[in-house]
Each structure stands twice: as C-alpha cells, then as structure tokens.
C-alpha cells in the first residue's frame, strides 16, 4: 500500500480503497480490542481538549490499570521527576532510567566517543525491570531512536510514548516536516561528527 500518496483518504469516511478483514485482529474481549476502543473513546470525548499527559492518564484510568511503568532517558530526569510526581498521586509507579545496570558501550563493541559518557543505554533492561515489577502499562519518555524499538520488543505490557527525543528540534520532530528550511534537507545522509 502507498497510503501516503493518497490525497482523498476516503477511508476516513469508512470507504477504504482496499477492504481488509481487520475486525479479526481485535477479538472480542481481547486486550487489543479494549486498547483500541478505549483510545477511540478518549479521542471522541476529549478531542482537542486534553494534552498528551492527561490523555495518557485518562487512558490508564479507563483501562483499569493500577501499576504504571515509566522508562526514561537520563537526559529527561527533571521531566521524569515532575511526571512521576503527577502519576504517583493516583497510580503505583515504577520508573527506570536508561542507564540502568551500568553496562558500558565498550562491552557492546561500540566505539567510545569523547563527547558522550561511557555508560550505554539499556532499553532491554528497562523493559525487564518494569516487567518484573508487574507494570500493566508503560510510558516512554525521551528514549533514543532504536532504543525505543528495543524497549517495545521487550515490554510485556502495552507501551505509549509520551515524548520522543529530538535534540535538534526541542523534542518536536514534526517541526522538520512543517519548516521548509529544514524539510529541504531531509533524507540526505547524515555526516558523522568526528570532533
């Protein structure tokens, strides 16, 4: 499929250009069915009225989750503390920073870069810590591209991303699509930093 090339998107009105047996993916009484219906309920009730933090907490409430996990980048420690205080008022919260376990970059065969620390991010361990704590719903806060992918693969609980990391654009990656000055250079191979 090439949906990004479509200008009309008739699927918005329930008239898809390709019919799929999608309902079979959401078995009645399954977690997936509940996730998708509660999400749609929140969208309908609070469209344009709630921020992502409020939507995330309302989603957890309506799903009946009691134990939440917060996996965050150490660069977002201040934001994690603020968010953790908010979440902890209502939910049992377990949080884990990306440098958990003290694994070094060298132990993974990565080249040491002088402008970065020696500790490696450890998203598989972040997921394991939250799995072992019995978290029912995990929230990602600022994990790197790729590290978030590892976390998703290892998390036993459903995951939502509150913030994606974009150091250049103030953690607002969609700005690159809106700004023509940035957009004109998108997709070109990046030049490695050597100093």
N, C-alpha and C positions, 0 to 999 in steps of 0.2 A: 504494500500500500504506500501511497505517497500523499497522505493527507495534508502535509504542509504546503502542497501546491494548489490545494482546493481554495477557491475564492468564495464559494457559496455556503459551504458546510451545511447541507440540508439535514445532516444527522442531528443538528441542534433541535430540529422540529420533529424528530422521530422518523425521518425519511432517509435512512442511510443509503449511500450509493452501493454498499456491499452489505448484504444481510449475513449476520452471524448468529449462531446458536449460543449467545452469551449467557442466557439465563442459567444454563447448565453449569456455568462456572461458579454460581452463587447458590449452592444447595440450601434448601430451606433449613433453618436453624443452625447454619454453619457460621463460623466466626467471620468469614469473608462477607457473607450476606449481611450480618449485623454491622460490620465496619462500613460497608458501602451505604447502607440505609441510614445509619446514624449520621454519617458525614453529610448525606444529602439533606437530612432533616436540619442540621445546623446551618448549612448553606441557605436553605429556604427561610429559616426563622431569623437569621442574623445577617443577611446579605448586606455587605457594605457598612454594617453597624459595629462589628466586633473586630478587634485586631487579632493577629495570629496567636498571641499568648492566650487571650480569652477564648478563642475558638478551640485551642488545644485543651484547655482545662474543662470547657463545657463538653467536649468530645469524651474526655476521660470520665466525667460525671455520668453522662448518658449511657456510656458503655458499662458502667458499674465497676470500673477499675478502682482499686484501693491503693495498690502499690505501684508507684511510677519509678522509672529509671531516668537518669539524666547523664548522658555521655557528652562530655565537653572537651574542647581544646583548651589547653592550659593558657593560651592567649586570650581566652574568654573567661578567665577566672572571676573577674569582677561581675560580669554579667551572670555567670553561673550562680554566684552568691546571692544576687538580687532575685533571680528566678527561683532558686532553691528556697529562699525565704517565703516567696509567694506560694509555691506549690506545697510546702510543708505545713501551711496553715490548714490545709484540707486533706492532703494525701500523705501516705507514708512514702518518703522519698529516699532512694539510694542514688548516689551520684559517684561518678568515676571520671577522673581526668585522663587525658590521652597518654600521659607518660607513665601510667600505672605499670608496675613491675620492674621498672628501671632497665629495660632492655636497651642495649646500645645499638647505634647504627652500624658500627663495625661488626657486631655479631651477626648482622644480616647481610654482610658483604657490601654495605653502602660506602661510597667514598665520603670521607669526612670533609665538610665544608666549614671553613673558619668562621663564617658569619652566622652559623647555626650551632646549636648545642649538640652534645654527643648522644643524648638520650633520644631514642626512636619513639615515635608514636606507636601505640599498641592497640589498635581497634579490635582485634580478635579477643584480647584480654579484657577490654572494656565490656564487650558483649558477654564474655564468660562471667565476669563479676556480677553483672546485672541479671544474667540467667540464674546464677547460683543464689542470688538474693530473692528470686521468685518474682521479679518485676513483671507486671501484666502489660505494661505499655511503656515504651522507651522514647525519649525525646533527645534528638541530636542538636547540639549547639556548637556550630563552627568547626566541624571536622573537615579535614582537607579532602579534596577530590581524590578518590581512590580509597582513602582511609574510611570514608563513609560507606563505600561499597563493601569493604571487608566487614564493617560493623553490621550492615544489613544482612549479609550472608550468614553471620554467626548468631544473630539475635533470635532467640526463640519467641520473643514477644513481638507484636506489631510495633513498628517504628514510625515516627513522624519527624520531619526535620523542621526545626524552628528557625534556625539561621544557617545559611551556607557561607563558607569562607570565601571572601574575595578581597584580598589585602589591597589591591589597586583601587577598587571602586567602593570602599567603605562597606563591604559585605552586601552589596546591592548589584549582583551580576547582571540583572536585566537592564541596568543603565547602559551597558555596552550595546544593547540592541536598539535603544532609544536615541543614543547620541551618534549623529552621523560622523563626527570626527574620530570616534573610537571604532564604529562599525566598519569604516572603510578599510581598516587593517585587520579585521577579524579573520581567522582561518589561516593566516600566514604562519609558517613555522616559527616558533619562538627561538630567540638567541639565548644561549646559555650564559649565565652570569659566571664570570671567572675570577673576579677580584674578591 
